[in-house]
């Protein structure tokens, strides 16, 4: 017997609510599924031993010394997370004008990559290629006497950095600097050195965003002067993102990225529609911090908001999502 009111409109043929009636029906027709395979976990490493320091503006995120980082990565791998993105906290004593520590074969990144590949060989390691953690200025490039970021000299250092990371055993290099021509130069150098198998995840549409503050706290890498608007993208621009993506693809990128994600889902959607390459989105530190802060105030249901947020990024077109929520989400999806 029908449960409908007998006075209801019987002329309705299409009733979308039919497929919303039970959890089984809703799951059966669900268009977008978020899985642990979609997640990349950004992690922070620092010098020292047996130390784990919480990042105040990113509750639940930590800087780890290598010994504790390896233990954490083993747990992450057991949860089914297939990839981590590595970011280093470099001491001020090792920073200089041209980021020479970035390609030190015995540097923090290089020795960390070697240790990870020995301890947890099955996990994919993605390494950041940019000078800001290594520069006394906190910029992604070499700075001249007038405060101008020099493109081509910076690319020369980025190439050395990427090859050094490949020698250490990284699986994917991820240039996040936004210098012109760096993808092509890195691809050429990797191939010339025999690292044909090392992929490039290009930060193709990286915006000069206000959402990066907590990340810069984590690495003590905020610019010491000015901003990054002469090399990162204007938040008002969309067509420019498609140009940047097209250039990176032409130069040899294997994966392209949109960063940030939450306020740029229109860009993710447009990029997805213009390429057959995998599209990554970076759920950045400011987006993470906002959810954590609201949850701490009791204003939102944290777990539901996390899942809704990441699912919406995938719905917009992201094949991969870099997110500090990766471990929490993996536990939710078990």
C-alpha positions in Angstrom: 0.0 0.0 0.0 1.3 3.4 -0.9 2.3 5.6 2.0 1.6 8.8 -0.1 -1.2 11.0 0.9 -4.1 10.1 -1.4 -4.5 13.8 -2.3 -0.9 14.0 -3.6 -0.1 15.1 -7.2 -0.4 11.8 -9.1 0.6 13.4 -12.3 4.3 13.6 -11.2 6.3 11.0 -13.2 9.7 12.1 -12.1 10.2 12.0 -8.4 14.0 12.3 -7.6 13.2 11.6 -3.9 12.6 7.9 -4.8 16.4 7.4 -4.9 16.9 9.2 -1.7 14.6 7.0 0.4 17.2 4.7 2.1 21.0 4.7 2.7 21.3 1.7 0.3 19.6 3.6 -2.5 21.6 6.8 -1.9 24.9 4.8 -1.9 23.9 2.9 -5.0 23.5 6.1 -7.1 26.2 8.2 -5.4 28.2 9.9 -8.2 31.5 10.6 -6.3 33.3 8.3 -3.9 36.2 9.5 -1.8 38.7 6.7 -1.1 42.0 6.5 0.7 43.7 6.0 -2.7 42.8 9.6 -3.5 44.9 11.0 -0.6 48.4 12.3 -0.3 49.6 13.2 3.2 51.9 16.2 3.6 54.4 15.7 6.4 57.0 17.9 8.0 60.5 16.8 9.0 63.1 18.5 11.1 66.6 17.9 12.4 67.2 16.2 15.7 66.1 13.0 17.4 63.1 11.8 19.3 61.1 15.1 18.9 57.6 15.7 17.8 56.4 19.4 17.8 52.8 20.3 17.2 52.3 23.2 14.9 50.2 25.7 16.9 48.2 27.0 13.9 47.6 23.5 12.6 46.2 21.4 15.5 47.0 17.7 15.1 49.8 18.3 12.7 53.4 17.9 13.8 57.0 18.4 12.8 58.9 15.2 13.3 62.5 14.3 13.6 63.5 11.5 11.2 63.3 8.7 13.7 59.7 9.6 14.7 58.7 10.4 11.1 59.5 6.9 10.1 57.3 5.5 12.8 54.5 7.8 11.7 54.9 6.9 8.0 54.7 3.2 8.9 51.3 3.8 10.6 50.2 5.9 7.6 51.1 3.1 5.2 49.2 0.6 7.3 46.1 2.8 7.0 46.3 2.4 3.2 47.7 5.9 2.4 49.9 5.4 -0.6 51.8 8.6 -0.8 53.4 11.3 1.4 54.5 14.8 0.4 57.7 15.8 2.3 58.4 19.3 3.5 61.6 20.2 5.5 62.2 22.7 8.4 65.7 24.0 7.7 67.8 25.6 10.4 68.7 29.3 9.9 72.3 28.4 9.9 71.9 26.4 6.7 69.9 29.0 4.8 71.6 31.3 2.3 71.0 33.6 -0.7 70.8 30.8 -3.3 69.5 27.8 -1.4 72.6 25.7 -1.8 71.5 23.4 1.0 68.6 22.3 -1.2 70.8 20.1 -3.3 73.2 18.9 -0.6 73.4 15.1 -1.1 73.6 14.8 2.7 70.9 17.3 3.4 67.8 16.8 5.5 65.5 16.0 2.5 67.9 13.7 0.9 68.7 11.6 3.9 65.0 11.5 4.8 64.1 10.2 1.4 66.7 7.5 1.6 65.6 6.5 5.1 61.9 6.4 4.1 62.6 4.2 1.0 64.6 1.8 3.1 62.0 1.6 6.0 58.8 1.8 4.0 59.7 1.1 0.4 56.1 0.7 -0.7 55.0 4.2 0.0 55.4 6.9 -2.6 57.6 9.8 -1.7 56.8 13.2 -3.2 59.4 15.9 -2.6 58.9 19.7 -2.8 61.1 21.6 -5.3 61.3 25.3 -4.2 63.8 27.5 -2.5 61.6 29.1 0.2 62.6 26.6 3.0 66.3 27.1 2.1 66.4 30.8 1.5 67.2 33.5 4.0 64.6 35.6 2.2 61.7 33.1 2.4 61.1 33.5 -1.3 60.8 30.7 -3.9 63.6 32.1 -5.9 66.9 33.9 -5.9 66.6 37.5 -5.0 68.7 40.3 -6.6 69.9 43.5 -4.8 66.7 45.3 -5.8 64.4 42.6 -4.4 63.5 41.1 -7.8 63.0 37.4 -8.0 65.3 36.1 -10.7 63.7 33.4 -12.8 66.4 31.7 -14.9 69.1 31.6 -12.1 66.4 30.1 -9.8 65.6 27.4 -12.4 69.2 26.4 -12.5 69.1 25.7 -8.7 65.7 24.0 -8.9 67.2 21.6 -11.5 70.1 20.7 -9.1 67.6 20.2 -6.3 65.3 17.9 -8.3 68.2 15.8 -9.6 69.6 15.5 -6.0 66.2 14.3 -4.8 66.0 11.8 -7.6 69.4 10.5 -6.6 68.2 10.1 -3.1 65.3 7.9 -4.3 62.2 10.1 -4.5 59.4 8.9 -6.6 57.9 12.2 -7.7 59.4 15.7 -7.7 56.9 18.5 -7.1 58.1 22.0 -8.3 56.0 24.5 -6.3 58.0 27.6 -7.1 56.1 28.9 -10.1 59.2 29.9 -12.1 58.7 30.0 -15.8 60.2 27.1 -17.7 61.2 25.0 -14.7 59.2 21.9 -15.6 60.9 21.5 -19.0 64.3 22.2 -17.5 63.8 19.6 -14.7 62.4 17.0 -17.1 65.4 17.4 -19.4 67.9 17.2 -16.5 66.2 14.1 -14.9 66.2 12.3 -18.2 69.8 13.3 -18.9 70.8 11.8 -15.5 68.9 8.6 -16.2 65.9 9.3 -14.0 63.3 8.6 -16.6 61.1 7.0 -14.0 60.9 10.0 -11.7 57.6 11.7 -12.3 56.8 15.5 -12.1 53.8 16.7 -10.1 53.6 20.4 -11.3 52.1 23.0 -9.0 50.7 24.5 -12.2 48.0 26.8 -11.0 49.4 28.0 -7.7 47.8 31.2 -6.4 49.3 33.9 -4.3 46.8 33.0 -1.6 46.2 34.1 2.0 45.4 30.5 2.9 49.1 29.5 3.3 49.8 31.2 6.6 49.9 28.1 8.9 52.1 26.2 6.5 54.6 29.1 6.6 54.5 28.8 10.4 55.3 25.1 10.1 58.4 25.7 8.1 59.3 29.2 9.3 59.4 30.1 5.6 57.3 33.3 5.4 58.8 35.9 3.0 61.1 38.4 4.9 59.9 41.2 2.6 57.1 41.8 0.1 54.9 39.0 -1.2 54.9 36.3 -3.9 52.6 38.0 -6.4 55.3 38.4 -9.0 55.4 34.7 -9.5 52.3 33.1 -8.0 48.9 33.7 -9.6 46.4 36.4 -9.1 43.4 35.0 -7.2 41.1 36.8 -9.6 42.3 34.9 -12.7 41.0 31.7 -14.2 42.1 31.8 -17.9 45.7 32.3 -16.7 45.4 28.9 -14.8 44.6 27.1 -18.1 47.7 28.8 -19.7 50.0 27.7 -16.9 48.6 24.1 -17.0 49.1 23.9 -20.8 52.7 25.2 -20.5 53.5 22.6 -17.8 52.0 19.8 -19.8 53.9 20.8 -22.9 57.1 20.8 -20.8 56.6 17.3 -19.5 54.5 17.4 -16.4 52.9 14.0 -15.4 50.4 15.4 -12.9 49.1 19.0 -12.6 47.9 20.7 -9.5 45.6 23.5 -8.4 46.5 25.2 -5.1 44.6 26.1 -2.9 41.6 23.9 -3.4 38.5 25.0 -1.5 38.2 28.5 -2.9 39.4 27.4 -6.3 37.1 24.5 -7.2 36.0 26.3 -10.4 39.6 26.2 -11.4 39.9 22.5 -10.6 36.8 21.9 -12.8 38.1 23.9 -15.7 41.5 22.2 -15.5 40.0 18.8 -15.4 38.0 19.5 -18.5 41.1 20.5 -20.5 43.5 17.7 -19.8 43.7 13.9 -19.6 46.5 14.1 -17.0 45.7 13.4 -13.4 44.7 16.6 -11.6 45.7 17.1 -8.0 44.3 19.6 -5.5 46.0 20.9 -2.4 43.7 21.2 0.6 46.0 23.8 2.1 46.9 24.7 5.7 44.5 27.6 6.0 41.6 25.4 4.9 42.6 22.8 7.4 43.0 25.4 10.2 39.6 26.9 9.6 37.8 23.5 10.0 39.9 22.7 13.1 39.2 26.1 14.7 35.4 25.8 14.0 35.3 22.3 15.4 37.2 23.3 18.5 34.4 25.9 19.1 31.8 23.3 18.7 30.3 25.1 15.7 30.5 22.2 13.2 30.6 18.5 13.1 34.2 18.1 12.3 34.2 14.6 10.7 31.2 15.3 8.5 32.6 18.7 7.3 36.0 17.1 6.5 34.4 14.4 4.4 32.1 16.8 2.7 34.9 19.2 1.9 37.2 16.6 0.4 34.4 14.9 -1.5 33.5 18.3 -3.0 37.1 18.7 -4.2 36.9 15.3 -5.9 33.5 16.1 -7.4 35.0 19.3 -8.9 37.5 17.1 -10.7 40.5 16.4 -8.4 41.9 12.9 -8.9 44.3 13.3 -6.0 44.0 15.5 -2.9 46.9 16.6 -0.8 45.4 17.0 2.7 46.5 17.2 6.3 43.3 15.4 7.0 44.6 12.3 5.2 45.2 10.2 8.3 41.9 11.2 9.9 40.0 10.4 6.7 41.7 7.1 6.3 40.5 6.1 9.8 37.0 7.3 8.9 37.0 5.2 5.7 38.2 2.0 7.3 
